[in-house]
Amino acid sequence: MRIGLVGFGVGGRLFHLPYLQAATEWELAGVVARSPQRVAELAAEAPGVPAFASLDAIIDAGVDAVVITTPPATRRELVLRALQRGVHVVADKPFAPDAATARELIAAADRAGRTLTVFHNRRWDTDLVTLRSVLDSGRLGRVWRADFALEQDDRSVLAQGPDEGLLRDLGAHVVDQLTQLFGPVARVDAHLDWVGAGDARVDVGFVLGLHHAGGVYSSVSSSKGARREDRRMIVYGREGNYESHMSDVQVEQLRAGLRPATDADAWGVEAPERWGVLHDGSGPTPIPSLRGDYTDFYRDLHRAIATGTPPAVRLSEALHTVAVLDAARESAISGTRVEVAATP
């Protein structure tokens, strides 16, 4: 099948292109990139892949699916247009600014009879797939709670607008991860760190307390404005705990010049000194890292379209993530605990 990439900023260049090149099930038909700088970057990263000026132009060239990885403010219109044109769609996260818009996009996909999914690639993070294997092993016993921290010294988020911010950006990833691990969220306690005022106000940090319907409590904190670097993930159970550093090995490898298509043997595997550690009655036990590979998202997408079955990232799950973020924002503004709106 042929697929087009719409947008070639950091997301398109680092988080989509290398994995589309590695997913041999797909032929990359082209990239929508209009500025001379982006066109030059495309020529360097993917020689021979044509640049197009618009979504309609790349669809006219003949594609089965498109990936929409433009800024969030543009995403709704592009997703609706692509579905109207009859192609399958991957929407980058955040899927939508609110649950009402998410439902609108889901309804449009249903009317079009096309697959729509969301790029929740962090399900294939190395640390997350390793944690899942620990949970599946039962060595932690009944899980009580989880504590995630993702503090980053990156103030670029301060220039973003009110429809963006850290909660909708990084929060979308981590909420999806936690619901995949521990099930749907029933209610939320939240705090947001704000800068600016009025239309220029944006959240640059958050603390979320997620009460999962199954009884697990998870908390996550993140900041990009406090000059701090800290990544950790701790899960507490009746029989012990598991801790890792939440390192981002795939992005580190990309920035070092490696690619999943050409460096498959080393791809997505942590060095032993960065393995997570299980603490139980037998003492601390390093847990060998399992391989993480975002290419699996695109391999699964091809399977779903070819067989007419749902993709790994289901729309009901993407909608629930947006509903949790809606509840978190309401909780932070009102200072109260907020129930998460029911989703299909």
N, C-alpha and C positions, 0 to 999 in steps of 0.2 A: 504494500500500500504506500501511497505518497502522502507526505505530511509537510505542512508549511509552518514556519516559526514567525510569529508576528511580534516584533520587538527585539532589539538587540542591545539592550543595556546590560548591566551587570547580571541580571537574572537570565536573560537570553543567552549571554555569552558563557557564563560559568555553570548555570544550573540546568540548562536545557540542551544547548548545542552538543556538548561532549557526550551526553547520554543518547541523544538521537543518532549521533555518529556511531555509537557502540551497539545500538539496537539494530541488528542487521535485518530484522523483520520489516523495517521501514526504509523508504527512500526519501531523503530530505530534498524536497522539490524546490525550496527557496526560502528566503528570509525577507521579511519586510523591514528594511533599514533605509532611511532616507538621507540622513546627514552624511556628508563626505567622510567624516571620521568613522561613523559606523560602517559604511560601505567598505572602507579600507580595512577595518578590523575584521569584517566578514571575509574579505579576500585572503587575509593572512591566516585566519583560523580554519576556513573551509574553502580552499581553492576550487573554483569551478562551480560553486553553489551560487545561483543568481540572486541578486537583490531586487526586490519589488518595492514600488512606491506606496502600495495600499493593500488592505485586506482583500478588496474586490479583485485587484490585479492578480494576486497570488491564487485566489480561487479560480479565476478565469484561466489560469495556466494549467489547472487540473490537479486537484488534491482531494484526498479522501477525508483528511482531518487537518485542523489547524490548532496551534498552541498560542493562546493569547497571553503574552507576558509584558504588556504595556503597563504604564502607571495605573493604579487602582481607579482613579477618576474616569479613565477612558474604557474600563473593562466591560461594563454593562452593555454599552452600545455595540461594542465589537462582538461580544458573545451573541447578542441577539441577532446581529447582522449575519454572522457566520451560520447560525442555525437556520435563519431564513433562507440562506443560500444553499442549504441542504448538506452541509458537511458536519462531521463529528468535531467536538470541541474539547480541548483541555483549557480550563481557566486557571491561571496562576492564583495563588493565595495572596491577599484575602479574597475569598470567593465572591463576597458581596459586602457592602457597607452595613447591611442589616438583614434581618431574617425575611422581611417583606420583599426585598430585592432578590434574595436567594430563591424564594418561592416563585417569583416572576420568571427567573432564569430556568428553574426546573420545569415550570409549566410550558415554557417555550420549547424546551428539549422534547417534552412529551408530545407536543403538537407536531413537531418536526419529525418525530420518529428517529432521532439521532442520539448517539451516545454523547453525554456531557459528563465530564468528571473534573476533579480539582487536583491540582498538583501538590498534594500533601506528601511530598517526597521524603520528609523527615521520618516517616514510618520505616524507611530503609537506612536510617542512620546506623552506623556500626554499634554504638553504645546501646541503641534501643533494641536491635535484634538480639544482642547479647543478653540484655536484661530480660527480654521475653523468654529466652531459653532458661534463665535462672528461675523465673516464675513458673514455667512449665515443669521444671524439675521437682517442684514441691519442697525444695530445701529451706525456703523461708517460712514454711507453714502458712497459716492464715495471715494474709497481709492486712495490716492496720492502716498504714499511711505512707505517703511518699513526699519527699522534699526535693524540689528541683530549683537550682539557681543558675541564671545565665546573665551575669553582669559583664557588660562590654564597654570599653573605653572608646566610644565612637559617637561623636557629637553631630554627625551629619544629619541625624534624624531631626535635629532642632529646626531645620529649615522646612520641614514638611508641613502640609496643611491639615486642617481639622478632620478631614475624612481619612487620614492615614494614621501616623503615630505608631508607637511601639506595640500597643495592645493588639491592634488589627494585624500588624506585621508578624513579629515574633510570637505574639500571643496565639495567633491562629495555628502556628506549628505545634506549640507545646500543648495547647488544649486538645488538638487532634491526637497527639501522642498519648496523653494521659487517658483520654476516653478509649483509645485502642487497648490500653493496658488494663484499665479498671472499670470500664463500662460508662454508660451515660451519666451526666451530671444532673443532680436534682436541684441544687441551690448553690448560690455563690456569695462569698464575701470578698470585696475588692477594695483596693486603694490604688489611685493613679497619681503619679507625679506630673504636674502640669507646668508648662512654661508658656509665656505669651498670654494674650487676652483676646477676647472676642473671636473674630474669624481667624486670627493667627494663633489661637491657643492649640497646643498639641501635647499629647502625653508622651513623656520620654522615659517613663519607668512605671512598673506596676507590681503589685503583690496580689495574688489570687488565692483564695481558699475555696477549693472545689469539694463539695460534698457529693460523692458518687452515690447513685441509687443503690448500689450493691453493698454499701457500708464503708468503703475505703474513703479516707480523707487525703486529698493531695493539696500541696501548696507549691506555688512557684513564684519566684521573684525575678525581676529583670530590670536593668537600667542601661541606658546609653549615655547618660549625662552626668555621671558621678565620678568619673575618672577612676574606675575600678574594673579589674578583670578577675572574674571568678566563675568557674563552671563546675558544678557538682550535681550529682544525682544520688540520692539515698532512698532506699525502700526498706521499710521496717516491717517485719513479720513476727509471728509468735515464736519462731525458732531461730531468728537471727536477722541480719541486715545485709544488704548489698550496696556497695558504693562505687561509683565511677566518676571520672572527671568530665564527662560530657564533651570530650574533645571532638573536633570536626575534621576527621582525618581526610575525608574526600575533598573538602575544599582546600585543605593544606596541600594535598597531592596535586590538585589542579593548578594552584598558584606556583607550585614547584615545577610545573611543566609536564607532569604526567597526565595521561588520559586513559579512561577505561577501555577504549578500543585497542590501545597499543600496549598497555601495562596491566593486562588483566590479572596476571598472577599475583601482583602486589596490591591490586586495587582494593581499597576499603578495609584494610586489615591494620589494626593497631600494633605497634611495637610492644613486646612483653612488658616493658617498664611502664606502659600506660594502660595495662589491663585493669579491669575492675576487680574488686576484692569482696569475697563473701565471708562474713563473720558468723559462725554458728558454733555449736558445742565443740567442734573439732579444731577451733582456732581459725585464724585468717587463711583463706584459700584464694590465690589469684585465679581468676576465671579467664581462660583463653578467649581472645576476641574472636567473634564470628565476623564474617565478611558482610559489609554493608555496600549496596550498589544501587544507586538511583536508576540505573538502566532497567531494573526490574519493573519500575513503574511503566515504562514504555513497552516492554515486552508483554506485560499484563494487558495494557490498553489494546494492543494488536489482537491478543487472544479474545478479549471481550467483544471487539467489533466483528471479528471473523466468525465467532460462534453465536453472537446475539445474546450473550449473557452479561450480567453486571460486571463492571470493572472492580478492582480491589478497593478503590476509593468511591464508595457509593454516595449518591446525592443525599440520601437521608442522613448520612454521617456528616457530610459537609454542611448541611443545613443545621444540624445539632451544634456543630462547632460555632457557627455564626450566632446561634441563639444563646450559647454560653457567653460569647463576647458581648452580646447585647445586654445580658443580665449583669455582667461584670461592670460595664460602663454605667448602667443604672445604679448598681450598688455603690460604686465610687462616688457618684454625684449625690445620691440620697443619703448615704451613710447607713444603709440598712442591708440586711441579708435579703437577697432576691431569688425567687423561684425561677427556674429556667422554663421558658415557654415550651409547651409540648410540641414535638415534631413527629412526623410520620415514622 
